[in-house]
Amino acid sequence: MILKSIKLENFLSHDETEIEFAEDGITAIIGENGAGKSSIIEAIIFALYGTSNKGVNRDLIKWGRKKAKVELIFKKRDEIYKIERELELNKRNIADSKSFIYKFERGNYQLYFIKEAN
């Protein structure tokens, strides 16, 4: 698997962050303490597996916000996929989640799988 890009919206310490990964090489994530480096790794894990080491899903939503989203694009063999995971706080302060997986075919991302949970 080759990571191509990731987008974070209101995820942990990130408001809006977009990262393009080097396709032929190594990507280094550097920054000061508290800059959000670990949050990027946590977002990759969350996108791929739908879980986190940071606790329950509502803890992944940036403080004071109601929604968070992670979008990860990666290449596996010769296929390109996009995973979108969304979290939204409901009235009981529980984060409902939606997961969408798309496969790049014929020049567009086609919906491949969808899952909703609370």
Summary of the structure (lengths in Angstrom):
residues: 118
radius of gyration: 14.5
end to end distance: 28.9
largest distance: 45.4
contacts: 316
relative contact order: 0.19
helix: 14%
strand: 51%
